[in-house]
């Protein structure tokens, strides 16, 4: 069996859309993805159906920030080789850039010994991501013509440090990776080597994510400030007078920060900075027996109403699975709840006959009141947790409605801890986002504005009494 090439891809510093276009295109074709635990799980949603996703944390069976991870590097490399020899297309997905403080050499040595081809796909390194999202230029003609990347966690097997502190003290900007635990020693060595005590210093925790936290102080004060603010890994430390430019260039602080809880794509060229924290996750049903039976007789219906883009997506997936395609809908009227759903239908070659101006279930009903629905047969593919409000209103108009679950709406795993006071506004897109927020985060701080999409979402916000 011919052995496939292994691709080492830099996933970027955190935010999933900071991966390169090339990296994402390769990721989509992988049979097996062996990924670093810091890689945002949302990035894995781009993998193809059936791809095997393996976290290095579980392979190594060691603590996340433990240097003991190195001891188990061999296990990860052996797994890569095993999957390649099985004929699988393997991606080794690394946090940040593949070539910077990622223990790349150890993994490549094993592949070379086993005569396995590989390719390296660069990524945005944590230093660039952290600096950009904190508004800190790493270089500046006035303050820093040189920049150095330094590990803050050397190999414990080394008898002596290979870091030249005297040389580092003369460099304009110094960026430390994996250095939070050793911050007191780093500051001590820099000052001892001659770095001025009033040099600017910034720590960026969870860089580029909604949970990002930035702390800045003079070099001599940064240790006690970090302890007081309870700074934790993963974090990047930037030392240099460029840090003082943050007051002028901190675009993130100056922008209105909006927490978006839905699944829609990020919006650009608008006021404010959007942070996506999907509070719902869409998954297929475990059993499509009933749904598929309805699709086999879909020609019996007069209307199909799509109340979300996911109902459209899963409808057509199942339509294909039962051996049909969009031609089966010839002669059937199609309604879409809004533009997002309308556009998703276009991907399947379907142009909606009815799209309400008011994008909601209420808007649909207002439009259907203008149409004679008496005895009309309507098929309504929907979420497993959606209420029957739309269905009941259609029945009141005389329609004969059949509804069936097309997909599941579940709570995402591992929702992060958030300081909601860092946001100016939170947008809720559906009643389920409201309920899931209530379960995980309890209340919205008083000074944070709440926005809702749709009347049902607004009602749920009031029922849950989110503001407090």
DRENRORO-666945 format. One line per 10 residues: number of its first residue (from 0); their letters; for each residue x, y, z of C-alpha. Coordinates in steps of 0.25 Angstrom, whole numbers, plus 5000, padded with zeros to 4 digits. Example, Ala and Ser with C-alpha at 12.3 -4.5 7.8 and 13.67 -1.06 7.14 Angstrom:
// DRENRORO-666945
0> AS> 5049 4982 5031  5055 4996 5029
//
This chain:
// DRENRORO-666945
0> XXXXXXXXXX> 5000 5000 5000  5005 5014 4996  5008 5023 5008  5001 5036 5008  5008 5049 5011  5006 5055 5025  5002 5070 5026  5007 5078 5038  4997 5090 5038  4998 5102 5047
10> XXXXXXXXXX> 4984 5105 5053  4987 5119 5057  4987 5125 5071  4973 5122 5075  4961 5128 5067  4957 5117 5057  4957 5126 5045  4971 5130 5046  4976 5117 5040  4982 5119 5026
20> XXXXXXXXXX> 4973 5117 5013  4983 5106 5009  4982 5099 5023  4967 5099 5023  4966 5093 5009  4976 5082 5013  4968 5080 5026  4955 5077 5019  4961 5065 5012  4968 5058 5024
30> XXXXXXXXXX> 4963 5044 5028  4971 5046 5041  4973 5059 5049  4983 5058 5061  4982 5072 5068  4988 5079 5079  4978 5081 5091  4979 5097 5089  4973 5096 5075  4959 5102 5075
40> XXXXXXXXXX> 4949 5091 5074  4941 5099 5064  4952 5097 5054  4949 5082 5054  4935 5085 5049  4941 5087 5035  4946 5073 5035  4939 5063 5026  4928 5053 5031  4935 5041 5037
50> XXXXXXXXXX> 4948 5047 5039  4955 5042 5051  4959 5053 5061  4969 5050 5072  4974 5060 5082  4989 5059 5086  4985 5061 5101  4978 5048 5101  4989 5041 5094  5000 5047 5103
60> XXXXXXXXXX> 4991 5044 5115  4998 5056 5122  4995 5069 5128  4992 5080 5118  5004 5089 5123  5013 5079 5128  5027 5077 5122  5024 5062 5123  5017 5064 5110  5031 5062 5103
70> XXXXXXXXXX> 5033 5048 5109  5020 5044 5102  5024 5051 5088  5028 5037 5083  5013 5032 5085  5008 5043 5076  5018 5041 5065  5016 5026 5066  5001 5028 5064  5004 5037 5052
80> XXXXXXXXXX> 5012 5026 5046  5001 5015 5049  4990 5023 5042  4999 5026 5030  5003 5012 5028  4988 5009 5028  4987 5017 5016  4980 5029 5023  4981 5044 5019  4987 5049 5032
90> XXXXXXXXXX> 4988 5064 5037  4996 5067 5049  4989 5080 5054  4998 5089 5062  4994 5101 5070  5000 5114 5065  5011 5112 5054  5017 5098 5052  5031 5103 5053  5031 5112 5065
100> XXXXXXXXXX> 5032 5105 5079  5024 5093 5075  5034 5082 5077  5033 5080 5062  5047 5074 5060  5044 5062 5069  5032 5058 5060  5039 5061 5047  5051 5052 5051  5042 5040 5053
110> XXXXXXXXXX> 5036 5042 5039  5049 5043 5033  5054 5031 5039  5042 5023 5034  5043 5030 5020  5030 5036 5021  5028 5049 5013  5022 5061 5019  5019 5076 5016  5019 5088 5026
120> XXXXXXXXXX> 5008 5098 5025  5011 5111 5033  5001 5117 5042  4999 5130 5049  5008 5129 5062  5003 5133 5076  5012 5145 5076  5006 5151 5064  4992 5148 5068  4994 5153 5083
130> XXXXXXXXXX> 5001 5166 5078  4990 5169 5068  4978 5166 5077  4985 5175 5088  4988 5186 5078  5003 5185 5080  5012 5186 5068  5024 5176 5070  5033 5186 5063  5034 5201 5062
140> XXXXXXXXXX> 5044 5210 5056  5045 5218 5068  5045 5207 5079  5048 5193 5073  5056 5190 5060  5059 5176 5066  5049 5165 5071  5052 5152 5078  5043 5140 5081  5048 5133 5093
150> XXXXXXXXXX> 5043 5120 5100  5039 5122 5115  5040 5108 5118  5053 5101 5114  5055 5086 5113  5057 5082 5128  5068 5072 5123  5077 5084 5120  5088 5086 5130  5090 5100 5127
160> XXXXXXXXXX> 5080 5110 5120  5083 5114 5106  5077 5127 5107  5086 5139 5106  5079 5149 5115  5090 5160 5113  5087 5159 5098  5072 5159 5100  5073 5171 5109  5078 5179 5096
170> XXXXXXXXXX> 5067 5174 5087  5055 5184 5084  5044 5174 5086  5044 5161 5093  5033 5151 5092  5032 5140 5102  5024 5127 5099  5019 5117 5111  5025 5127 5121  5014 5130 5131
180> XXXXXXXXXX> 5019 5120 5141  5034 5125 5140  5030 5140 5140  5037 5144 5153  5050 5137 5148  5049 5144 5134  5047 5158 5140  5059 5156 5150  5068 5151 5138  5064 5163 5129
190> XXXXXXXXXX> 5066 5173 5140  5079 5167 5144  5084 5167 5130  5081 5182 5129  5067 5183 5124  5061 5196 5129  5051 5194 5140  5041 5203 5134  5041 5196 5121  5027 5193 5116
200> XXXXXXXXXX> 5021 5179 5118  5008 5172 5114  5002 5158 5116  4992 5153 5107  4984 5142 5112  4975 5133 5102  4979 5142 5091  4969 5145 5080  4958 5138 5087  4945 5143 5093
210> XXXXXXXXXX> 4952 5140 5107  4965 5149 5103  4970 5156 5115  4981 5167 5114  4990 5172 5126  5000 5183 5124  5010 5189 5134  5025 5193 5135  5034 5181 5136  5037 5183 5150
220> XXXXXXXXXX> 5022 5182 5154  5017 5171 5144  5019 5160 5154  5011 5165 5165  5000 5170 5155  5000 5156 5148  4998 5149 5162  4987 5159 5166  4979 5157 5153  4981 5142 5153
230> XXXXXXXXXX> 4987 5141 5140  4988 5127 5135  4993 5119 5123  4992 5119 5111  4998 5133 5110  5008 5141 5102  5017 5151 5109  5022 5164 5101  5034 5172 5107  5038 5185 5100
240> XXXXXXXXXX> 5034 5200 5099  5025 5196 5088  5015 5192 5099  5013 5206 5102  5007 5208 5088  4995 5200 5093  4988 5212 5099  4987 5218 5085  4985 5206 5076  4976 5197 5085
250> XXXXXXXXXX> 4966 5195 5074  4958 5184 5082  4956 5193 5094  4952 5205 5086  4942 5197 5078  4928 5192 5083  4930 5178 5087  4918 5169 5083  4916 5155 5088  4908 5147 5077
260> XXXXXXXXXX> 4902 5134 5082  4897 5129 5069  4903 5121 5057  4902 5131 5046  4915 5135 5039  4923 5147 5045  4920 5160 5039  4930 5170 5034  4931 5185 5031  4921 5188 5042
270> XXXXXXXXXX> 4923 5196 5055  4928 5188 5067  4936 5175 5068  4928 5162 5068  4932 5150 5077  4925 5137 5073  4921 5128 5084  4911 5119 5079  4901 5114 5090  4895 5104 5081
280> XXXXXXXXXX> 4901 5092 5073  4894 5086 5061  4895 5070 5060  4888 5060 5052  4877 5051 5058  4880 5037 5062  4869 5031 5055  4863 5037 5042  4853 5025 5039  4841 5034 5041
290> XXXXXXXXXX> 4847 5046 5034  4851 5038 5022  4838 5031 5020  4831 5045 5019  4842 5049 5008  4839 5037 5000  4825 5042 4999  4828 5057 4998  4821 5059 4985  4808 5057 4993
300> XXXXXXXXXX> 4810 5071 4999  4806 5085 4994  4816 5093 5002  4829 5090 5009  4833 5101 5020  4847 5103 5024  4848 5110 5037  4863 5110 5038  4875 5108 5029  4878 5095 5036
310> XXXXXXXXXX> 4864 5090 5033  4868 5092 5018  4882 5086 5020  4877 5073 5026  4865 5072 5017  4873 5071 5005  4884 5062 5011  4873 5052 5015  4866 5054 5001  4879 5050 4994
320> XXXXXXXXXX> 4880 5038 5004  4867 5033 5000  4871 5034 4985  4864 5047 4981  4868 5061 4978  4862 5075 4976  4855 5071 4964  4845 5063 4973  4840 5076 4978  4834 5080 4965
330> XXXXXXXXXX> 4820 5086 4966  4822 5088 4981  4822 5102 4987  4834 5106 4996  4834 5115 5008  4846 5120 5015  4846 5128 5029  4857 5138 5024  4868 5142 5015  4878 5132 5022
340> XXXXXXXXXX> 4869 5121 5019  4866 5126 5005  4880 5126 5002  4883 5112 5007  4872 5107 4998  4878 5114 4986  4891 5105 4989  4881 5093 4985  4876 5100 4973  4863 5103 4980
350> XXXXXXXXXX> 4857 5117 4979  4847 5120 4990  4833 5124 4986  4830 5131 4999  4840 5139 5008  4833 5148 5018  4838 5163 5020  4838 5160 5035  4848 5149 5037  4841 5140 5047
360> XXXXXXXXXX> 4830 5130 5049  4820 5141 5052  4824 5148 5038  4822 5134 5031  4808 5133 5037  4805 5148 5033  4808 5144 5019  4801 5131 5019  4788 5138 5024  4788 5144 5010
370> XXXXXXXXXX> 4787 5130 5004  4776 5120 5004  4782 5108 5012  4769 5101 5014  4772 5086 5013  4786 5089 5008  4797 5078 5012  4809 5084 5018  4822 5077 5022  4830 5084 5033
380> XXXXXXXXXX> 4844 5079 5035  4849 5085 5049  4858 5084 5061  4855 5074 5072  4853 5085 5082  4845 5095 5074  4832 5098 5079  4819 5095 5071  4815 5110 5070  4817 5111 5055
390> XXXXXXXXXX> 4810 5097 5053  4798 5101 5061  4796 5114 5054  4797 5108 5041  4786 5098 5045  4777 5109 5050  4778 5114 5036  4772 5101 5031  4785 5094 5027  4788 5079 5029
400> XXXXXXXXXX> 4802 5080 5035  4812 5069 5036  4824 5072 5044  4837 5063 5046  4850 5065 5053  4861 5068 5043  4872 5071 5053  4876 5072 5067  4879 5085 5075  4888 5082 5086
410> XXXXXXXXXX> 4897 5090 5096  4911 5091 5092  4922 5084 5101  4932 5092 5109  4926 5106 5108  4937 5115 5114  4937 5123 5126  4934 5138 5122  4935 5151 5129  4923 5157 5122
420> XXXXXXXXXX> 4926 5171 5127  4936 5171 5116  4925 5172 5106  4916 5184 5102  4905 5176 5096  4900 5161 5095  4891 5157 5083  4882 5145 5085  4877 5138 5072  4867 5128 5077
430> XXXXXXXXXX> 4860 5123 5090  4870 5112 5091  4882 5121 5092  4875 5129 5103  4872 5116 5111  4886 5111 5109  4892 5124 5113  4883 5124 5126  4888 5110 5129  4903 5113 5127
440> XXXXXXXXXX> 4905 5128 5131  4892 5131 5139  4890 5146 5136  4895 5158 5127  4902 5169 5135  4893 5181 5136  4902 5190 5128  4902 5180 5116  4891 5183 5106  4883 5171 5101
450> XXXXXXXXXX> 4878 5169 5087  4869 5158 5081  4865 5153 5068  4851 5149 5066  4839 5151 5075  4840 5137 5081  4854 5140 5086  4850 5153 5092  4839 5146 5100  4849 5135 5105
460> XXXXXXXX> 4858 5146 5109  4847 5153 5118  4843 5139 5123  4857 5135 5127  4859 5149 5134  4874 5150 5128  4877 5164 5132  4882 5166 5146
//
